[in-house]
Amino acid sequence: MQLVVFAVVLILPAFLSAASLSGIQYISNCDGYIKQGGELLCEIQNTTYLDYDREKCTLICGNGEGPKLPNGVCSNGVVNCTSEVEKKLEHWDLKIQEYQTHF
């Protein structure tokens, strides 16, 4: 019994630290919508999506273009993923998808 407890005490911290080192990161729905919409918008411009600039509230495409994110998404350099912001981004993303199907 003592051997089992000893083994658990030694092994458990290793599993816990491995999980934190695995690079698993929480991605909000807002980040997901921005990434998906950004990939589509940049693709329409024949380039690739790299990231988004929180300060300027624009996408960053490989060609240097920076399409704007919807109004009210960024505030003071932060995307505060409230339900309202999430709905705006979801609607924006759907509009881009609809546009791309006709492109």
BELKA-V799037 format. One record per helix or strand of 2 or more residues. SS is the DSSP state (@ for helix, = for strand). FROM is the first residue (numbers start at 1). TO is the last residue. If there is no record, write none. Layout:
SS;FROM;TO  SS;FROM;TO
//
This chain:
@;2;21  @;29;44  =;49;53  =;58;61  =;74;75  =;78;79  @;83;102
//
